[in-house]
């Protein structure tokens, strides 16, 4: 009976995780400009038209991610016959697969109870559920960063060449999903240095024979720079990282190190970091993280005490070799919060994607180890888990809405309304105000056979379709560069569809740009 419960509980949690991610899926899928832009690129991969060497531009400016996400998700667009719900389904599918994989990893490396509690936290997390329900490159980072940490741990613990290759690959994948994953380098490098310092020196004297024996055991078990296998594994990891980052490296070489120069300019000119008021910013970073995890407005100092308690409790049980996987995740979690606090930016929930799963593991391991009495432990676990589920479920607004916003259908209807005006090729579309994008409309125009000019082209269009996402837009005379460069413009038609006012601009008859 007990054995059956151990099987039934994780299966039940996984089923609920699947329901949360696919309930009213098509109605609530986000499909806006960024998703449309990605869908166009993925469609051109699937149709063998173009194979990009770069990914999406990051929010840091004209700094490009790698193309890994596009290639990973492209089969799902083909599977759904170019319906843009396909990439969103792919994100949900991979996210669920990642949660299940992480459960089995933790069950194997730690224990069943910690894995089960982790599974609950990851499955019901509002942030992770919401990020699993639409297509966007950072949404898969919780899975890939956690598996990066796992393969790094296995590389250290077992010196396995396959793990070394997977570690390098997953580190590359993570950084290609979002630039902030580069902060994983810091704890990983620190742990390598720790092993080097601890195990590469000569045997020292000790007042205790037990300490000497422990030191000898450590030195015998691991010596990274004297052990040929470790040098090979380090080389394999580095080579794997470079191999899977190769498209972006080639792009940089072909374009005079554009990406590298933009990164340097961002840090040297843009001043994204500073040391002023660092502690206050760390407190805010820490508080924001717990607010996203528990879906309540956390007190700043309570959040700080929780982080401090994690560190104290885990190090009180210091058994580095036994709990290596825990300590690596703790170092990743703490160092990420620390170094992210240097950045002058708002604390969006996806900026923490690299550490959500690490935190869930730490929290699950702590609350399953902090109490020894079985009855008290069971009651405490039930309270924490049920409170966590309640706080997160009430924040999933789509559960309580009768109808979704149907953004995919709306984009198709808007595109159809433009096609009904029989646009003359070449034509162009733009969105107003400038913070809006029209990639989702462009996607449907392209798959229906009327591809607009690229957004950044200097070629003169015959017609310009302005998509106004406000009640009214000042179109003629607008400083937006595509409008400003549209010579001798006049408004030919105006219509409204799905809440979007569309202006069709043509050139005045006095000017024939085709001559």
Secondary structure, DSSP 8 states (H G I E B T S, - for coil): -HHHHHHHHHHHHHHHHHHHHHTTHHHH---SHHHHHHHHHHHHHHTTS---SS--B-TTSS-B--SHHHHHHHHHHHHTTT-THHHHHHHHHHHHHHHHHHHHHHHHHT-HHHHHHHHHHHHH-HHHHHHTTS--GGGGHHHHHHHHHHHHHHHHHH--HHHHHHHHHHHHHHHHH-GGGGGHHHHHHHHHHHHHHHHSS-----S-HHHHHHHHHHHHH--TTT-HHHHHHHHHHHHHHHHHTHHHHHHHHHTTTHHHHHHHHHHHTS--B--TTHHHHHHHHHHHHHHHHHTS---HHHHHHHHHHHHHHHHHT--TTTTHHHHHHHHHHHHHHHHHTTB-S---GGGGTTTHHHHHHHHHHHHTTS--SHHHHHHHHHHHHHHHHHHHHTT-GGGG-SS---HHHHHHHHHHHHHTT---SSEEEEEESTT---HHHHHHHHHTT-----TT--S--SEEEEEE-SS----TT--SHHHHTSTTEEEEEEEEETTEEEEEEEE-TT--TT-
